[in-house]
Amino acid sequence: MIQHSRVVQWLVTGLVVAITLVAVLVVGWMRVYHLSQFVLQDAAQRQRAALERIVDQAQQTLQGATGWVGRPCGEVSPSLQAIGTLAPYFRSIYLVSRGQLYCSSVVREPQQIDTVLPADIVPMLTGVRTLLVPGTPMAHDQAALALYVPTSATGGVLGFVDGIYLTETLRGIKSRDLAWTAITVGNLALTSEAPQLQSAASATRGAQIVLSSERFSASLAPSTTLLRRIAWTQAPVFLTFGALIASLLGLLVYRHLGPEQYTRRQIADGIRRDEFKVYYQPVMSLADGRCTGAEALVRWHHPEHGLIRPDAFIPVAESNGLIIDLTRALLHQIRNDVATGSLPPGFRLGINLAERHLRDTTIVQDILRIYGPLRDTYPLVAEITERYVIRDTSTARHVLSELRRHGIDTALDDFGTENNSIGYLKHYDFDYLKIDKEFLPVTEDDALTRNILDSIIDLGMRLGLMIVAEGVENAMQAEYLRSRGVQYAQGYLFCRPVAFDELVHFAIQHANAALVAVKTDVKPKRRAS
């Protein structure tokens, strides 16, 4: 018997379920991370767009004042003060000439000022157009964004966007999902958390999203609650999905590793490795003791489990569709055996068919293709056991008719063991009736069994069927069967199932051992059909 480990089945199933759950959780976490990046990316884009609007509007304001550069401060001071007051975001605007500040929007007197550019502003004369500065010429401790629009190599318009506007804009973008937001220019940064400038390296440490433009970079970092919030919203979906997938895969694996599926795979491998062997049990003529045929039985020589009985694998092969391939393999072996010509002509060989064989004519085609013309010398008998429930009676009747049309006799096996006996005899035409050993008397006094056996024998004879008794184990049974007119018998009284070489020896030995000078190998007249 093939041994199957339930422990392995449960362990592998549990492992698959665990791996599936872990995989779903990993995918779920990746989904959460992806959604968090989407949230951060969206916030960063909104942050950059808001800062760009401030800088663009300030730049346009400064661009409008470029026509005043070089003109006397007293002449343009009212206009400069007006835009410094009315234009949003600015703390102050300056006109620059010959590298010096000479007019300011915050100085109310219309006289010209003459102030040297602060050291941190000087780079703007050489190409830098945007700078974060810790203070302005008039407010040294209040951070601002310096913008410069040049009109010549040493002149232009300089404006300072108040850092408060930038900080408030950054705070407006920040939500519960963000730890901080920041604008970075060069190596300085201004964040939503403080109005003072900080080193960009320290202020933006941990940033996950950085969006750069020509004038600045916008960066931000997620809060500790972002992933938790998204995970909480996604958890029901992924937990439900994970449970369903894990359960489905677990069920599939459990069934795949179940005893029947394990045996099915072993059978399929056994067919490929030619592990199934045919043994033959002789069928004897009770009238004269001759060996007139044999029933082909399959045995499985498993490399690990040894010799396996048919009842351990035939039902599995039938239920999983492997019986077709198994029967083909057996037909090949039978053909190779009888093709040697060692058996006497007319020697009949019985093969067992399953319900699956009766669903179409594949078995007929297989016999004709594999066994071929040998059936003229060594006729085949197709045996159908009554334990099968035939689903399509019309197709089964057609298959049996095709078998008989090609010279293959049919036999109803194990007669009387199920409730289908009379129904089978009513719907199908058979040539042989095989009586199960269950109906053979065990002792001389077994009157009940004898009466049942007599009824079966009488029924078979009335229907014109040849009768074969199975499982004959003692001389009393054989003699009783012979006295009742049963033509054939098989069982341990005569011979156990043997390999082909032993069958040949047995058949030759019993070919001419006539016990009664009556020839019974001629079939009785068949009933009209």
C-alpha positions in Angstrom: 0.0 0.0 0.0 1.3 3.4 -0.9 1.9 5.4 2.3 1.0 9.0 2.5 2.1 11.4 5.1 -0.7 13.6 6.5 1.9 15.5 8.5 3.7 16.6 5.3 0.3 17.5 3.7 -0.6 19.8 6.6 2.9 21.2 6.9 3.2 22.1 3.3 -0.4 23.5 3.3 0.4 25.6 6.3 3.6 26.8 4.7 1.8 27.8 1.5 -0.8 29.7 3.5 1.8 31.5 5.5 3.9 32.4 2.4 0.8 33.6 0.6 -0.2 35.8 3.6 3.3 37.2 3.8 3.3 37.8 0.1 -0.1 39.6 0.2 1.1 41.7 3.2 4.3 42.6 1.3 2.2 43.6 -1.7 -0.1 45.5 0.5 2.8 47.3 2.1 4.1 48.2 -1.3 0.7 49.5 -2.2 0.6 51.6 1.0 4.1 52.9 0.2 3.0 53.7 -3.4 0.0 55.6 -2.2 2.1 57.5 0.3 4.5 58.5 -2.5 1.5 59.7 -4.5 0.3 61.8 -1.6 3.8 63.3 -1.2 4.3 63.8 -4.9 1.0 65.7 -5.1 1.8 67.8 -2.1 5.3 68.6 -3.5 3.8 69.6 -6.8 1.3 71.9 -5.1 4.1 73.3 -3.0 6.3 74.0 -6.0 3.4 75.6 -7.9 2.6 77.9 -5.0 6.2 79.0 -4.6 6.5 79.4 -8.4 3.5 81.8 -8.4 5.1 83.9 -5.7 8.4 84.1 -7.4 6.9 84.7 -10.9 4.7 87.5 -9.7 7.5 89.1 -7.8 9.8 88.7 -10.9 7.1 90.4 -13.0 6.9 93.3 -10.5 10.7 93.8 -10.6 10.7 93.5 -14.4 8.3 96.5 -14.5 10.7 98.6 -12.5 13.7 98.0 -14.8 13.0 101.2 -16.7 13.7 103.3 -13.6 17.3 102.1 -13.2 19.8 104.9 -13.8 17.1 107.6 -13.4 17.4 109.9 -10.3 15.9 108.5 -7.2 13.9 111.6 -6.5 12.2 111.2 -9.9 11.3 107.5 -9.5 11.0 107.2 -5.7 7.2 107.7 -5.6 6.6 105.0 -8.2 9.1 102.6 -6.5 7.4 103.1 -3.1 4.0 102.6 -4.7 4.9 99.2 -6.2 6.7 98.3 -3.0 3.5 99.0 -1.0 0.9 97.6 -3.4 2.7 94.7 -4.9 2.2 91.5 -2.8 5.0 89.6 -1.0 7.7 92.3 -1.0 9.5 93.6 2.0 11.6 96.1 0.0 12.7 96.9 -3.6 16.0 98.6 -4.5 17.4 100.1 -7.6 21.1 99.2 -8.2 23.6 101.3 -10.2 27.3 100.8 -10.5 27.1 98.0 -8.0 25.5 100.0 -5.3 21.9 100.5 -3.9 20.9 104.0 -4.7 17.1 104.1 -4.3 14.7 102.1 -2.0 10.9 101.6 -1.7 11.1 101.8 2.0 12.9 105.1 2.3 10.2 107.7 2.3 12.4 110.7 1.7 12.9 111.1 -2.1 16.7 111.6 -1.8 19.1 109.2 -3.2 20.8 106.6 -0.9 24.2 105.3 -1.5 24.6 101.9 0.1 27.1 99.2 -0.8 25.6 95.9 -1.7 25.6 93.4 1.2 28.3 90.7 0.8 25.7 87.9 0.4 24.0 89.9 -2.4 27.1 90.6 -4.4 27.0 87.2 -6.3 23.7 88.4 -7.9 25.7 90.8 -10.0 27.6 87.9 -11.5 24.7 85.8 -12.6 22.9 84.5 -9.5 19.3 85.7 -9.8 17.8 84.1 -6.7 19.1 83.8 -3.1 17.9 83.1 0.3 19.3 85.7 2.7 19.1 85.8 6.5 18.1 89.5 6.4 17.7 92.6 4.2 19.5 96.0 4.3 16.8 97.4 6.5 15.8 94.3 8.5 19.0 92.3 9.2 17.4 89.4 11.2 14.4 88.6 9.0 14.9 86.0 6.3 13.9 86.8 2.8 14.1 85.6 -0.8 16.3 88.0 -2.8 15.4 88.4 -6.5 17.5 90.3 -9.0 16.6 91.5 -12.5 19.7 93.0 -14.2 19.6 95.9 -16.7 23.4 96.1 -17.2 26.6 94.6 -15.9 26.4 96.7 -12.8 22.8 97.8 -12.6 19.3 96.3 -12.1 16.4 95.9 -9.7 16.7 94.0 -6.5 13.7 92.8 -4.5 13.2 91.0 -1.2 10.2 88.7 -0.8 9.4 88.6 2.8 10.2 85.2 4.4 6.9 85.3 6.3 5.0 84.8 3.0 7.2 81.8 2.1 6.9 80.3 5.6 3.1 80.7 5.6 2.9 79.2 2.1 4.9 76.2 3.2 2.7 75.8 6.3 -0.4 76.0 4.1 0.9 73.0 2.0 1.8 71.1 5.1 -0.9 68.8 6.5 -1.2 66.0 9.0 0.5 63.7 6.4 3.7 65.9 6.3 6.4 66.4 8.9 7.7 69.6 7.2 8.0 71.4 3.9 10.9 73.5 2.7 12.2 75.8 -0.1 15.9 75.5 -0.8 18.2 77.8 -2.7 21.8 77.0 -2.9 23.0 75.7 0.5 20.3 77.4 2.5 16.7 76.4 3.2 13.6 77.9 4.8 11.1 75.4 6.3 7.5 75.4 7.5 8.8 74.9 11.1 10.8 78.1 11.6 11.2 81.6 10.1 15.0 81.4 10.2 17.2 80.1 7.5 18.9 76.8 8.1 21.6 74.8 6.4 20.0 72.9 3.5 21.8 69.7 4.5 20.3 69.6 8.0 17.0 71.2 7.3 16.0 68.8 4.5 17.5 65.7 6.0 15.0 62.8 5.6 13.2 64.4 2.6 11.4 61.9 0.4 10.3 64.2 -2.4 12.4 67.0 -3.9 11.2 68.9 -6.9 13.6 71.4 -8.5 13.1 74.4 -10.7 15.5 76.8 -12.2 15.3 79.1 -9.2 14.7 76.8 -6.2 13.9 73.3 -4.9 10.8 72.3 -3.1 11.1 69.4 -0.7 9.1 67.7 2.0 9.0 64.7 4.3 6.1 62.5 5.5 4.8 62.5 9.0 4.9 59.3 11.1 1.1 59.0 10.7 1.0 59.0 6.9 1.8 55.3 6.4 -0.3 54.3 9.4 -3.3 56.2 8.0 -3.0 54.8 4.5 -2.3 51.3 5.9 -5.4 51.6 8.1 -7.6 52.4 5.1 -6.1 49.7 2.9 -6.0 46.9 5.6 -9.6 45.6 5.2 -9.1 45.2 1.5 -5.8 43.4 1.7 -6.6 41.3 4.7 -9.8 40.1 3.0 -8.0 39.5 -0.3 -5.1 37.8 1.5 -7.4 35.5 3.5 -9.3 34.5 0.3 -6.2 33.9 -1.7 -4.4 32.0 1.1 -7.5 29.9 1.8 -7.9 29.1 -1.9 -4.3 28.2 -2.4 -4.2 26.3 0.8 -7.2 24.3 -0.3 -5.7 23.5 -3.7 -2.4 22.5 -2.1 -4.1 20.4 0.5 -6.1 18.6 -2.1 -3.1 18.3 -4.4 -1.1 16.7 -1.6 -4.0 14.5 -0.5 -3.8 10.7 -0.6 -5.7 10.4 -3.8 -3.7 13.0 -5.7 -0.5 11.6 -4.3 -1.5 8.2 -5.5 -2.6 9.7 -8.9 0.9 11.2 -9.4 2.5 8.0 -8.4 0.4 6.1 -10.9 1.2 8.5 -13.7 4.9 8.2 -12.9 4.5 4.4 -12.7 3.0 4.2 -16.1 5.9 6.2 -17.6 8.4 4.1 -15.8 6.8 0.8 -16.8 6.2 -0.3 -13.2 2.8 -2.0 -13.9 3.1 -5.6 -14.9 0.5 -8.1 -16.2 -0.2 -11.3 -14.3 -2.4 -14.0 -15.7 -4.9 -16.2 -13.8 -5.7 -19.3 -15.8 -9.3 -20.1 -16.6 -10.1 -23.8 -16.6 -12.6 -25.9 -18.4 -14.5 -27.8 -15.7 -15.6 -30.5 -18.1 -12.1 -31.7 -19.1 -9.6 -29.8 -17.0 -8.0 -28.0 -19.9 -6.6 -24.4 -19.5 -8.6 -22.6 -22.1 -7.8 -19.0 -21.2 -6.7 -16.5 -18.6 -7.7 -13.3 -17.0 -5.1 -10.5 -17.3 -4.6 -8.8 -14.0 -2.4 -5.8 -13.3 0.1 -5.6 -10.4 2.1 -2.6 -9.5 5.8 -3.1 -8.8 6.5 0.1 -6.9 10.3 0.8 -6.4 9.7 1.9 -2.8 6.5 0.2 -1.7 6.9 -3.1 -3.4 4.1 -5.1 -4.9 0.8 -3.1 -4.7 -2.6 -4.8 -5.0 -5.1 -3.5 -7.6 -7.7 -2.3 -5.1 -5.2 0.2 -3.8 -4.7 2.0 -7.1 -7.4 1.0 -9.7 -10.2 3.1 -8.2 -7.8 6.1 -8.1 -6.8 5.5 -11.8 -10.5 5.3 -12.7 -11.6 8.4 -10.9 -8.7 10.5 -12.3 -8.8 9.4 -15.9 -5.6 7.4 -15.8 -7.3 4.1 -16.5 -7.2 4.8 -20.2 -3.4 5.2 -20.2 -3.0 2.2 -17.9 -5.1 0.0 -20.1 -3.0 1.0 -23.1 0.2 0.0 -21.3 -1.3 -3.3 -20.3 -2.5 -4.0 -23.9 1.1 -3.4 -25.1 2.4 -6.0 -22.6 -0.3 -8.5 -23.5 0.5 -8.1 -27.2 4.2 -8.5 -26.6 3.5 -11.6 -24.5 1.2 -13.5 -26.8 3.0 -12.4 -30.0 5.7 -15.0 -29.0 3.2 -17.7 -30.1 3.9 -19.8 -27.0 0.2 -20.2 -26.1 -2.0 -22.7 -27.9 -4.2 -21.1 -30.6 -7.7 -20.2 -29.4 -6.4 -19.3 -25.9 -8.8 -16.6 -24.6 -7.5 -13.6 -22.7 -9.8 -11.5 -20.5 -9.1 -7.8 -19.9 -11.0 -5.7 -17.4 -12.7 -2.5 -18.6 -13.9 0.4 -16.4 -16.9 2.6 -16.8 -14.7 5.3 -18.3 -14.0 2.9 -21.2 -17.7 2.8 -22.0 -18.1 6.5 -22.6 -16.6 6.4 -26.1 -15.1 4.0 -28.6 -11.5 4.8 -27.6 -11.0 1.3 -26.1 -12.1 -0.3 -29.4 -9.6 1.8 -31.3 -6.9 1.0 -28.8 -7.5 -2.7 -29.0 -7.5 -2.7 -32.8 -4.4 -0.5 -33.0 -2.4 -2.3 -30.3 -3.6 -5.9 -30.2 -4.5 -5.9 -33.9 -4.8 -9.3 -35.8 -3.7 -11.2 -32.7 -7.3 -11.3 -31.6 -8.0 -13.9 -34.4 -5.5 -16.3 -32.8 -5.9 -15.3 -29.2 -9.4 -13.9 -28.8 -10.0 -11.2 -26.2 -12.9 -11.1 -23.7 -13.7 -7.6 -22.4 -14.9 -7.9 -18.8 -17.2 -5.2 -17.2 -17.8 -5.4 -13.5 -21.3 -4.6 -12.4 -20.1 -2.4 -9.6 -19.8 0.5 -12.1 -22.7 2.8 -12.6 -22.9 3.4 -16.3 -23.9 7.0 -16.9 -24.7 6.9 -20.6 -26.4 3.5 -21.4 -26.8 4.2 -25.1 -23.1 5.0 -25.6 -22.1 2.0 -23.5 -24.3 -0.2 -25.6 -22.7 1.1 -28.7 -19.2 0.5 -27.4 -20.1 -3.1 -26.4 -21.6 -3.6 -29.8 -18.5 -2.4 -31.5 -16.3 -4.7 -29.4 -18.4 -7.7 -30.4 -18.5 -6.6 -34.0 -14.7 -6.8 -34.1 -14.8 -10.3 -32.6 -14.2 -9.3 -28.9 -16.5 -11.2 -26.5 -17.9 -9.4 -23.5 -18.4 -10.7 -19.9 -20.4 -9.4 -16.9 -17.9 -9.7 -14.0 -18.7 -10.0 -10.3 -22.3 -10.9 -11.0 -24.6 -10.5 -8.0 -22.4 -8.3 -5.8 -24.3 -5.1 -6.6 -27.8 -4.0 -7.3 -27.2 -3.6 -11.0 -27.2 -7.3 -12.0 -30.6 -7.7 -13.7 -30.4 -4.2 -15.1 -27.1 -5.0 -16.9 -28.4 -8.2 -18.3 -31.5 -6.4 -19.5 -29.8 -3.5 -21.2 -26.6 -5.1 -22.6 -25.7 -8.2 -24.5 -23.0 -10.3 -22.9 -21.3 -13.5 -23.9 -20.1 -14.6 -20.5 -21.4 -14.4 -17.0 -18.8 -14.4 -14.2 -20.1 -15.5 -10.8 -18.4 -13.8 -7.9 -16.7 -16.1 -5.3 -19.2 -14.7 -2.7 -21.8 -17.0 -4.1 -19.8 -20.2 -3.9 -20.7 -22.6 -1.1 -18.1 -22.8 1.6 -19.2 -26.2 3.0 -21.4 -29.1 1.9 -24.1 -27.9 4.3 -24.2 -24.3 3.0 -27.7 -24.7 1.5 -28.6 -21.0 1.3 -25.5 -20.2 -0.8 -26.2 -23.2 -3.0 -29.7 -22.1 -3.7 -28.6 -18.6 -4.7 -25.8 -20.1 -6.8 -28.3 -22.4 -8.5 -30.5 -19.4 -9.3 -27.6 -17.5 -10.9 -26.5 -20.5 -12.9 -30.1 -21.2 -14.1 -30.4 -17.5 -15.1 -27.2 -17.6 -17.1 -28.2 -20.8 -18.9 -31.6 -19.5 -19.8 -30.0 -16.4 -21.3 -27.6 -18.5 -23.3 -24.5 -17.2 -21.5 -21.2 -19.1 -20.9 -20.7 -19.2 -17.1 -17.3 -18.7 -15.4 -17.0 -19.1 -11.6 -14.4 -17.0 -9.9 -12.5 -17.7 -6.7 -12.8 -21.5 -6.7 -10.6 -22.6 -3.8 -11.5 -26.3 -3.2 -12.4 -29.5 -5.0 -15.9 -29.5 -3.5 -16.7 -26.2 -5.1 -15.3 -27.3 -8.4 -17.2 -30.5 -8.4 -20.5 -28.8 -7.5 -20.0 -26.2 -10.3 -19.2 -29.0 -12.8 -22.3 -31.0 -11.8 -24.4 -27.9 -12.3 -23.2 -27.4 -15.8 -20.9 -24.4 -15.2 -18.4 -24.4 -18.1 -15.4 -22.5 -16.7 -13.8 -21.7 -13.4 -10.7 -19.8 -12.0 -9.3 -19.6 -8.6 -6.5 -20.7 -6.3 -7.6 -24.3 -6.6 -6.1 -24.3 -10.1 -3.5 -21.5 -10.1 -2.7 -18.1 -8.6 -2.1 -15.2 -11.0 1.3 -15.8 -12.6 3.8 -14.2 -14.9 3.5 -15.0 -18.6 6.3 -17.6 -18.7 4.6 -19.6 -15.9 1.2 -19.2 -17.7 2.7 -20.8 -20.8 4.1 -23.7 -18.8 0.7 -24.1 -17.0 -1.3 -23.9 -20.2 0.8 -26.5 -22.0 0.7 -28.8 -19.0 -3.1 -28.6 -18.9 -3.8 -28.5 -22.6 -4.6 -32.2 -23.1 -5.5 -33.3 -19.6 -8.9 -34.5 -20.5 -11.0 -35.5 -17.5 -14.2 -36.1 -19.4 -14.4 -36.9 -23.1 -16.9 -34.2 -23.7 -16.1 -31.2 -25.7 -17.5 -28.1 -24.0 -15.6 -25.3 -25.7 -18.5 -24.7 -28.1 -20.7 -21.9 -26.8 -24.4 -22.7 -26.3 -26.8 -21.0 -28.5 -27.0 -17.2 -27.7 -30.3 -15.7 -26.9 -31.9 -13.6 -29.6 -30.9 -10.0 -29.4 
